[in-house]
């Protein structure tokens, strides 16, 4: 439930407002000034979204407002015909504003869907934002998701992207640290099997001194699934005292699963602490043997090892209620009990 007492505005740029949203009069003109200023307008996928998107959802948290309860934006794909969907979200965090935002993608019918989503985030000085994206669709869904973030001085941005079920997904994350003392945590978790494909492409751009970034992406690939990760950390000239860590760890549960990984560092400053690395491996045979010796059957053993591998990402989520729910959903997914959207009252 959203109330003016929270001081938060959710409003489309065009068209009527949904009955459960409300409007703050100065949110719309401010949003128009920022619209398409953060995203990469030269990118063909973004340009297509800009051309075809008929509306934009604006989330504006004013100066000094701390939103106590999480905001959830549910995107539900439903229809009898094959459909292309273009969505645009603009998030504006004013000075010292704080919020948790959860964006979920679900499919309530088995039609083919092509989704092109662009999210722009503007973070002013001393703002705090935890942004979570969860995808639970099906094998006939193709999703292009682009997130662009600008951070001001001493801002804190935590982003977690979880792909639990999909067809073909390409995620792009671009973060520009433009104010001194800003910090970003960018994590991702992928569970894929059958013929699923998930690509994650990230860029963390350190433009000023005294900023920190920490990035962790983990994949569990089964059957003939394909994963790809290309993560670049750019430290510009003059961005001294930068601290950055980038890690990509991947578990291929079968010989037919494939993973392509390319972590990158591009550094033009000399007083920095930066590291990057990636691993691709299969099940630990010693761990499998150890657990089998203690009476755990092979199927359960493999499931427990996969869950333990993913847990590191889940445990970094600051929002306890979401963290607890994801532990349950991930367990269902790994057991094969979740083969599409997990379902909720909104989809029924």
N, C-alpha and C positions, 0 to 999 in steps of 0.2 A: 504494500500500500504506500502510495506517495502522497504526501501532504505538504502544503506550503510551509508548515512549521519546520520541515527539514531544510528549507531554503534551497531546494534543488529543482532545476528545470529540465524537463524532458519534452522536446517539441520538434515536430517535423518542420522543415523549411517551407514546404508547400502543402496545401491541402488541409482538410479538417483534422483536428486533434482527436486521437482516440479518447473515449470517455474517461479512462483511468489515468490519463496524463493531464497536466495542467501547464499553463503558459505564464512565463514571466516576460513582460513586454519588451525588455531590453535584450532578451536572449537572442531573438531572431536577427536583428541587424548586426550584432556582434558576431554571430555565427556566420553570416554572409561574408564578413570581412576575412574570417579565418578559413572559410571553405576552400578546399583545393590548394591551400598554401603550404600544407605540410606534406601531402602526397607527392610522389614523383609523377608530374604531369606528362613527362615524356615517355613513360612506360606504356606499352600498348594495352596491357590489361587494365591499368588504371584509366587510361583514356577511354576505353570501351565502357567502363563503369560510369565515368563522368557523362558520357553521351547518352546512355540508356537509362540511367537511374532517374526516377521521377520524383524521388523524395529523399530526405536525409533526416535521420534521427539525431537530435542534438541533446547531449547530456552536459549540462553546465552546473558546476558546483562553485558557488560564489566564495569570495575571500573569507577565510577563517572558519568556514563551515566544515564540520566533521560529520559525515553521514554514518550514523550508528549501524544501520542495517544494510546488508549487501543489496545491490541493485542487480536484478537478473533480467537480461534481454533474451527472450526465447525466439529463435527463428525456426518455424515449423514448416516443412515442405509437404504440401498435400495437394493432390489433384489427380485426375484420371488421364491427363494428357502429358506428354513430355514437355518440360517447361524450362525456360531460362529465367533466372532470378538475379537482379542486380540490386545490391544493398549498399547503403552508405551510412556510416556512423561517425559523428564528430563529438569528441569528448574534450571539454575545456575545464581544466582545473586551475582556478584562480589561486592567488597567493595564500599559502597556509591551509589550503583545502585538503580534505582527506576523504577517500572513498574506496570501497570494494565493488568491482563490477564483474559480473559473470555473464558471458555471452555463450549461449548454447545453440548448436545446430542439430536439428532432428528431422527425420523423414517419417511421416505418418502414412505414406502410401508407397507402393512399389513402382511408380513411374520413374522415368529417367529425368534427372534434374541436373542442370548446369548452373552453378552458383558462382557469382563474381561479387565478392565483398571487399570493400575498402573501409578501413578504420583509420581516422586521423585523431591523434592525441596531442593536445597542447598543455604542457605543464609549466605553470608559472613558478616563481621562486618559492622555495620551502613547501611545495605541495607534495602530497603522498597519494599514490594510486597503485592498487593491486588489481591487475586485469587478468581474468582467467577466460580461456576459450576452450570449450569442450565440444568435440564433434562426435555424434552418434547418428550416422545415416545408414546407407546400405551400399551394396556393390554397384548399383546403377547410378550413383551420384558422383559427379565431378565437381570439385570445389577449388576455386582460386581465391585465396584470402591474403590480402595485403594490409599490413599494419605499419603506420608511420608515426613516429613519436619525436617530439621536440621537448627537451628538458631544460628548465631554467636553473638558476643558482640554488644549490642545496636541496634540490628535489630528489625524491626517491620513487623509483618505478620498479614494480615487480610484475613480471609477465610470465604466465604459464600457459602453454598450449598443449592440449591433450587430444590426440586422435585415437579414439577407442574403436570406431568402426567406420568404414568409408569405402569408396570405390577407387577414385583417383583424386588425390589432394596435393595442391601446391601452396605452401605457406611462405609468405615473404614478410620478414620483420626488419625494419630499418629504424634505428634509434640514433638520434643526434644529441650528444651531450654538449650543450651550448652555454651552460653556466657553471662556474667553478663550484666544486664540492658536490656535484650531482653524482648519484649512484644508480646503477641499474642491475637487476637480476633477471636474466632471461633463461627460462627452463622449458624443456619440452619432453613429452612422453608419447611414444608411438607403439601401438599394438596392432600388428597386421598379419593376416594369413590369406589363404586362398590366392586370388590374383590381385590383391590390393596393392596400391602404390602410394607412397607418401614421400613428398619432397619438402624439406625445410631449408630455406635460404635466408641467412641473417647477415646484417651489417650493423656493427656498433661503431659509431664514428665519434672518437674522442677529439673534440675541437679546441678544448681549453684545458688548462692545468688542473691538477688535484681532483681528478674524477676516478671513479672505480666502476668496473663491470665484471660480472661473474655469469658465466653461461654454461649450462649443462643440458645436453640432449641425450636421451636414451631411447633405443629402438629394440623391440622384441619382434623378430620376423619368423614366421612359420610358413609351411607349405611352399608356395612359389611367390611369396610376397617380395616386393622390391622397395627398398628404402634409399633415400639420398639425403645427404646433409652437406651444405656448403656454407660455412660460417667464416666471416671476415671481421677482424678487429682492425680498425684504422686509427692510428695515433698520429695526428697531424703535427706539423712543425710548431713548436712552442707549447705543446700539450705535455709539459713536464710533470713529474710526480704522478703519472698515470699508473694505476694498478689494474691489471686485467688478467682474467683466467678463463680459458675456453676449453671445454671438454665434451667429446662425443664418444659415447660407449654403446656398443651394439652387440646384440645376441642373435645369432642365426641358429634357429632350432632345427633346421633341416639343411641338407646339402643343396637343395634347389632354391633356397632363399638367397637373395642378393642384396648387398649393401654397398653403396658408393659414398665415400666420405672425403671431405676436403676442408679441414680447418686451416685458416690463413691468418697471418699477422703481417701488417704493413705499417712500419714504424719510422717516423721522421723526427723523433726526439730521442735524446740520449740518456735522460734520467728517468727511466721507467722500470716497472716490474711487470713483465708480461709473459704468459706461458700459454701454450695450446697443445692439444694432443687428441688422438682418437685411437680406438681399439675396435676390432671386429673379431669375434670369437664364437665358438660353439659351446655346448653344455660342458661343464666341468665334470669330467669322468670320475675324478677322485671324489667329488662331492656326491655324485650319483651313487657311487659304490658305498660310500659311508652311510648314506641315508637308507639304501636298500638293505644294508647289513643290520639296520635297526628296525626292520619290519615294515618299512613304508614301501608300498608298491611303486612300480616305475612311473606310472601315469601321474600319481600324486606327487612323487619326487620332482618330476619335471615341472609340474605346475608350481610347486613351492619355490623352486629356483627362479622361475620366471618372475613370480610375484616379488621375491626378495630383490631381484635386479631392478624392478620398476619402483620399488618402495622409496628409494633415495630421492626420486623426483617428487613423489607425492608428499613426502614428509617436509619438503621445503615450502609447501603452501601455508601461508600464515593463517588463512581462514579455517578454523577448526571444523566447522560444520561441513564445509565442502571437502576437506581432507578426509573426514570420517566416511562420508558418502562415497568418495572415489575409491577408497579401499574396498568397499563392498562391490561396487560396479566393476572394478578391475578384476576382482576374484571371479565374478560371474562371467566376465568376458573371457578370461583364460580357461574357464571350465567349459566354454562353448554354450553357455546358457544365454548369452547375449550376442545375437547374430545380426542385430540391427538396432534401431532406436529402442532404448530400454523402456520407453513409454512413460507417460505421466497423464494427469488429468487434462492438461491442455490439448493433448493429441486425441483424446477420446471423444 
